[in-house]
Amino acid sequence: SFTLGGYAALDRVQAWHRASLDALPAGQKYEELVRQIWKTINFMTAIGLDPQHTPQLNQVTLYTSHEALLLDYEEALTRMDSTSGGWYDCSAHMLWIGDRTRQLDGAHIEFLRGVQNPLGMKIGPNYDLDDIRAIIARLNPENEAGRLTLITRFGADKISSYLPKLLRELKSDGSKIVWSCDPMHGNTYQNDYGQKSRKFEDILREIRTFYQIHKAEGTVAGGVHLELTGDNVTECTGGSRQLLDKHLHLNYQTNCDPRLNAEQGVELAFELAEMLHP
């Protein structure tokens, strides 16, 4: 109902992140963007385009994705398409395989090569190029565009050392790859209080470097892979609120990986928008 019932309409842009925008110290900058969207909508209405009756303006298409980690779960939700005869894992639209479970002769690669879903694969700094090439051939033997996304997770301090060669080699191979950046996992650290955390500034720095390297290499930066929540947690440091390690105890909720909170997520979204359209 949220995607098709009008909540996603552009004329409701102020309601989407109202609480987050009000709380952000840099909120005036974001309010200006909202005003620009409103001016555009008012102009479209004036020339006869009603946003309420234009699906492109009041609806969104939502896709789901997760790591195919527990194979018993994935197998139980795998079905054959009766029209095409292809097998699909119905637990998500897109499935990815982690950096630690992508062994060429492992069960995860074997399972994923048999389904027709779009696939992703995480790549960290310890990758072996020949191994990556072999996995690509296994998961996407027809070199189908859009079939395989490589999600790099090098960390802000290492991405410049590891990404350029990977891009050059796979580009020279002619591999049709969608490139995505995971700026979260490579920037995880444990603070003096025993908590896992990530610095907002490192996350943003890795994303910026990712786009800069792709531009330099003549490849396409296809997107980012984030871990965030709409709740006001205190798990990652930095951002407009300048959270420090000593503040994380205020609402540290995660039992696994630290997430960006609502304010940090909105701030990062606007930073990314400015990066793409300076």
matplotlib code that plots the C-alpha trace (Angstrom):
import matplotlib.pyplot as plt

x = [0.0, 2.9, 4.3, 1.0, -1.3, 0.0, 2.4, 5.3, 3.9, 6.3, 3.9, 4.3, 8.0, 7.9, 6.2, 8.7, 11.5, 9.7, 11.2, 14.7, 14.7, 13.5, 16.3, 19.2, 21.4, 21.8, 18.0, 17.7, 19.7, 17.3, 14.3, 15.4, 15.4, 11.9, 10.8, 12.4, 10.4, 7.2, 7.8, 8.3, 5.1, 3.1, 4.3, 3.3, -0.1, -0.5, 0.1, -2.4, -0.3, -2.0, 0.5, -2.3, -3.1, 0.4, 1.9, 5.4, 4.9, 2.9, 4.1, 7.4, 8.5, 10.2, 12.6, 14.0, 17.5, 19.4, 22.5, 21.8, 23.5, 21.2, 20.8, 18.1, 15.9, 16.7, 16.1, 12.7, 11.6, 12.9, 10.3, 10.2, 8.6, 5.9, 6.1, 9.9, 11.0, 13.6, 14.2, 13.8, 14.6, 11.4, 12.8, 14.0, 14.3, 18.1, 20.4, 24.0, 26.8, 29.2, 32.9, 33.5, 31.2, 32.1, 34.3, 34.3, 33.6, 31.3, 27.6, 26.6, 28.1, 26.6, 23.1, 23.1, 24.3, 21.1, 18.6, 17.7, 17.5, 19.9, 22.9, 25.4, 28.8, 30.8, 34.5, 37.0, 40.7, 41.9, 40.4, 42.3, 41.7, 41.8, 39.3, 37.0, 37.2, 36.3, 33.3, 32.0, 32.2, 30.3, 27.6, 27.2, 28.4, 26.4, 27.8, 24.3, 24.1, 22.4, 22.8, 25.8, 26.6, 30.0, 29.8, 33.2, 33.9, 37.5, 37.3, 38.0, 41.8, 42.2, 39.8, 42.3, 44.8, 42.4, 39.6, 41.4, 43.1, 39.9, 38.0, 40.7, 41.1, 37.4, 36.8, 39.5, 37.9, 34.6, 32.7, 29.3, 29.3, 27.1, 29.4, 28.2, 30.0, 29.5, 31.1, 30.0, 31.8, 35.3, 35.1, 34.0, 36.1, 35.8, 35.9, 37.3, 33.9, 33.8, 31.2, 31.5, 31.0, 31.6, 32.5, 30.1, 33.0, 34.8, 31.5, 31.1, 34.8, 34.7, 31.6, 33.3, 36.5, 34.4, 32.8, 36.0, 37.8, 35.0, 35.1, 38.9, 38.7, 35.8, 33.5, 30.1, 29.5, 26.2, 25.1, 25.7, 25.0, 24.1, 23.1, 20.7, 17.5, 14.7, 15.1, 17.1, 19.9, 23.4, 25.6, 27.7, 29.7, 29.9, 27.3, 25.8, 25.2, 28.9, 28.3, 31.3, 32.2, 31.2, 27.6, 26.9, 25.6, 22.6, 20.7, 23.0, 20.5, 22.2, 23.2, 25.2, 26.4, 26.2, 23.7, 23.4, 20.4, 17.6, 19.4, 22.7, 20.8, 19.0, 22.2, 24.1, 21.3, 21.6, 25.4, 25.1, 22.6, 25.0, 27.8, 25.8, 24.5, 26.9]
y = [0.0, 2.4, 1.9, 2.0, 3.9, 7.4, 7.7, 7.5, 10.4, 13.3, 15.8, 14.1, 14.6, 16.7, 13.9, 11.2, 12.4, 15.1, 14.1, 13.6, 16.8, 18.9, 17.4, 17.8, 20.8, 21.2, 21.0, 24.3, 22.9, 20.0, 22.2, 24.1, 20.9, 20.1, 23.6, 23.0, 19.7, 21.5, 24.2, 21.5, 19.7, 22.9, 23.7, 20.2, 20.6, 24.0, 22.4, 19.6, 16.8, 15.6, 13.8, 11.9, 10.3, 9.8, 6.5, 7.6, 10.4, 8.7, 5.1, 3.3, -0.2, -1.9, -4.8, -6.9, -8.4, -10.3, -12.5, -16.1, -17.5, -20.2, -22.6, -24.7, -21.6, -20.6, -24.0, -24.2, -21.1, -22.0, -22.7, -23.5, -20.9, -23.0, -20.8, -20.7, -23.7, -21.6, -21.9, -18.9, -18.3, -16.6, -15.4, -12.2, -10.5, -10.4, -12.6, -12.1, -14.2, -13.0, -12.5, -15.4, -17.9, -17.5, -20.6, -21.8, -25.4, -24.4, -25.0, -21.4, -20.9, -24.2, -23.2, -19.7, -20.7, -22.8, -20.0, -17.2, -14.4, -11.4, -12.2, -10.2, -11.1, -9.3, -8.7, -7.7, -6.8, -10.4, -11.3, -13.5, -12.2, -15.7, -16.9, -14.0, -14.7, -18.4, -17.5, -15.0, -17.7, -20.1, -17.7, -15.9, -18.2, -16.4, -13.0, -11.7, -8.0, -7.4, -11.0, -10.3, -7.4, -7.2, -5.4, -4.2, -3.8, -2.6, 0.2, 3.9, 3.4, 0.5, 1.0, 3.0, 0.1, -2.7, -1.4, 0.1, -3.2, -5.2, -2.8, -2.8, -6.5, -7.4, -4.6, -6.0, -9.5, -8.0, -9.1, -7.5, -6.4, -4.1, -2.4, -1.6, -0.2, -1.6, 1.2, -0.4, -3.6, -2.5, 0.4, -1.5, -1.1, -2.0, 0.9, 1.1, 0.2, -3.1, -2.0, -2.5, 0.8, 2.7, 6.3, 8.2, 10.1, 6.8, 5.6, 8.8, 8.8, 5.3, 6.1, 9.3, 7.3, 4.6, 7.0, 8.9, 5.6, 4.5, 7.8, 7.6, 4.0, 4.6, 2.2, 2.7, 3.1, 1.3, 2.0, 1.6, -1.0, 0.4, -0.9, 1.6, 1.9, 4.4, 4.3, 6.8, 4.4, 5.4, 2.8, 4.7, 7.8, 11.1, 12.8, 16.2, 15.2, 14.5, 11.3, 10.0, 6.5, 7.7, 8.5, 5.1, 3.6, 6.0, 3.7, 0.9, -1.8, -4.0, -7.6, -7.8, -4.9, -1.2, 0.7, 4.3, 5.9, 7.9, 11.2, 9.8, 7.9, 11.1, 13.1, 10.4, 10.3, 14.0, 13.8, 11.1, 13.1, 16.1, 13.7, 12.5, 15.9, 18.5]
z = [0.0, 0.6, -2.9, -4.8, -2.5, -3.0, -0.1, -2.6, -4.6, -5.3, -3.9, -0.5, -0.5, 2.7, 4.6, 3.7, 5.9, 7.9, 11.3, 9.9, 7.9, 10.9, 13.1, 10.7, 11.4, 7.6, 7.1, 5.3, 2.3, 2.1, 2.4, -0.6, -2.6, -1.5, -2.6, -6.0, -6.3, -5.4, -8.0, -10.6, -9.5, -9.6, -13.1, -14.3, -12.7, -14.4, -17.9, -17.2, -15.7, -12.5, -10.3, -8.6, -12.0, -13.3, -12.1, -12.7, -10.1, -7.4, -7.4, -7.0, -7.9, -4.9, -5.3, -2.5, -2.0, 0.6, 1.0, 0.1, 3.2, 4.6, 1.7, 3.4, 3.5, -0.1, -1.5, 0.3, -1.6, -5.0, -7.7, -11.4, -13.7, -15.5, -18.6, -19.2, -17.3, -15.4, -11.7, -9.4, -5.8, -4.7, -1.4, -3.1, -6.5, -6.3, -4.2, -3.4, -2.2, 0.6, 0.4, 2.7, 1.0, -2.6, -3.0, -6.6, -5.6, -2.7, -2.2, -2.5, -6.0, -7.0, -5.8, -7.3, -10.7, -11.0, -10.5, -12.9, -10.4, -10.8, -8.7, -6.7, -5.2, -2.6, -3.2, -0.5, -0.6, -0.4, -3.8, -6.3, -9.9, -11.5, -8.9, -9.6, -13.4, -12.8, -10.6, -13.2, -15.8, -13.5, -12.5, -15.8, -18.6, -21.3, -20.2, -19.9, -19.1, -15.7, -14.5, -12.2, -9.9, -8.2, -4.9, -3.8, -0.1, 0.2, 2.8, 2.4, 2.9, 0.5, -2.4, -4.4, -4.2, -5.2, -7.3, -10.4, -11.4, -10.9, -13.2, -15.9, -16.0, -16.2, -18.7, -20.9, -20.6, -21.9, -18.8, -18.5, -14.9, -12.8, -10.3, -6.8, -3.7, -0.2, 1.9, 5.2, 5.8, 4.9, 7.3, 10.4, 13.6, 17.3, 19.6, 23.2, 24.6, 22.7, 20.2, 16.4, 14.6, 11.4, 10.7, 8.5, 7.0, 6.0, 4.4, 2.4, 1.5, 0.0, -2.0, -3.4, -4.3, -5.9, -8.3, -9.0, -9.9, -12.2, -14.0, -14.4, -15.7, -18.1, -16.3, -14.9, -11.1, -10.8, -7.2, -3.5, -0.9, 2.5, 5.9, 7.5, 9.6, 9.9, 13.7, 15.7, 16.7, 17.7, 16.0, 13.5, 14.4, 12.6, 10.4, 11.1, 14.8, 15.1, 17.1, 18.9, 20.3, 23.7, 22.5, 21.0, 24.2, 24.0, 21.6, 20.4, 19.3, 16.7, 17.4, 14.3, 12.1, 12.9, 10.8, 9.7, 11.5, 9.9, 10.0, 8.7, 5.9, 4.7, 4.9, 2.9, 0.3, -0.3, -0.4, -3.0, -5.1, -5.1, -6.1, -9.1, -10.1, -8.9]

ax = plt.figure().add_subplot(projection="3d")
ax.plot(x, y, z, "-o")
ax.set_aspect("equal")
plt.show()
